[in-house]
Amino acid sequence: MSVDLVAALGPAAVVALAALIAVLRPSWVFAMVIVAVPLRVPLLPGVEIATLLLLGALVGRAPAIVAAVRRDPLVFAATLALPAWFVASALWAFQSSFVFAAAGKWLTLWLAMALVAADDTLTPRRVVWSALAAMVPSAFWGAAERARLVEPLGDRQILRNRAIDLVDMVRGRALFWHPNRLAEFVEQIGLLLVGTGMAGVLPSFCVAGALVAMAGTWGTDSKAGMATMIGGAIVVVAWLSMSTAARRRAVWIGVAGLVGATVVAVWAYWAHGGIGTRVLVYRYAWQLFSEHPVLGVGGGNWPLAVAAAPLGVSRFWFRTHAHSLPLQLAVEVGIVGMLLGGVMFATPLWAAWRRLKDADGAWRGVAHGAIAAVLGLLAHNLVHYFLRDAVDAILTGMMLGLALRATRRVA
């Protein structure tokens, strides 16, 4: 058998193996997929091993997924609207061939959510063990890189050009392409562990895992990642320690604080002349949005739109995304896409939140942690864009699926 044939059959074999595991050992599926996410091993151009395992698991678990969709048709329909809108944007995109890869990323998120929401074999303890196995090695690796205990992988000059290996510091990334992607992965699992541990599920291991996650975000030197992980952990612990009456007061205080913080942030922004080079890109993104406010320039068309932009800054940093999830959606799929993006995240989170009171205590902790993980990611992505490749969507989709699975109504 030729080398080319083996290379061609390899990805298909991974999908087939994952499908077989999903049929014969469905309880292995969650761990199999989540542990594969940080491996970042491409078997095809732009297609990583975790994505192939997800596809195989979807095939093997298709009947359970169909049943889950039937139980929550409105939730799954609402969350599918954004990927469908991305596909539709091929009709007006600057370059329609860019659309489908972008749509596929959002569809991957939906599929990962459906896979976990349909998993009737999961237990809270299995969620914790799987999350730890997925996160701890990469978090330690990233921290070790920053501490210069481990040399970062890759050509030294390229790493310096990408500001990963700086003169006086290394930004940890483990097997992730960029430190921010490692930070986003680590912070989501870290916040999941905080919420789950607060419900008494393997609390010692959850606390240890959350501390490792904090070390991991430190290793990346992602300021937004560190703020998300540490600040998010404090908020989750405080929230789950409060009485119901105290939570109501905290909501109002939090709203007032948010308004105040927004005013201060706006003042600081103008007083200090923006936020460095990102402000140049944000201004250009806003200009593009103003020119195409309703439909946008087409899904995946940001690289094309920014190619000739008079930014006055290296396009290396901004050629693939606008460093802001809301702005990325606004530019590519317009205000309609922004609204559908809000629906995609808000619908499963709201459905889970409404059902929390009926959930078992241990599952309630999983739900709190999964909700915190998604909200933390969204907060981080005010100044970043997590969906660089389809594999980046898997963990966030799994967190949304966990929120739904943890609060599933029992007939």
C-alpha angles and dihedrals in degrees: 000000000000124000090242092055092049090050090050094048095044097079091045090051091053091052092047093048092049090050091051092050090048091054098042101032109021091165088068095057100085093049093042094056101038094047091051095053097081094044091082094196111159114211092173130021105287093355117105129198092253091057091052091048089051091052092050092047090051090055093049094045097041096119092051091047092051089051091051091051090051090052092053106023096155094050094049094043093050092049093048092057096083096054088047091051090051089054091048090053088073085081093067104017121128086235116013094196089071093056103074098057089053091047089049091058092056091043088053089057090052093048093049089051091050092048094055096038088057095048107114092172097067124111126188091246091053089051090055096047092047093048092050093049090051099045110032100067094049093043092051091045092052092047091048090052092053091046087052092239089121127036113236115247119250142044111325095225093049091049090052092047088054092048092242097113103037129178095265104015145036119217107217118233106155106196093337118109093234136016093243091059091053090048092052091050094047097045094053094053091041092056091045088056092048093055094042094047092051088061090058098257107143089324096182092052092044092052091048090047092050090052090050088050090053089051089049094053089047088054091057093050087221103153092196090047093052092047091049095049099042098034092042092051091052092049093048093048092047093046095049091047093056130092119242092258091049090051091055090052090045091055092056092043089048092051091050090047091049091052091049093047090050091053091049092046092051091048092048091047093057095037093055098038100253131297103303123264094346091070089064090056093043090054091050091047090052090050090053090048091050090054094047104023102154106038105014127214094295135279113296092009098115093099090053093046094049096044094090098028117135093231103145089219135087111281090213090089097046108028095101102037144002096243090243127081095209092048092046091054092043093053098042104037104012131226090317090058092046090055092047089049089055089049092050092058101030098050100062092036092052092045090052093045093053091051097045094099091061096047124105113260096251093045090047088062091051090051093050091049094047092048090049090049093055095043090048091052091049091050090051090048094060081086100025142037116233099189102081094135134009091256089062089064096057100077095045090048089050090052091053089047091050091053089055095041093049092054099037114148112242112223 
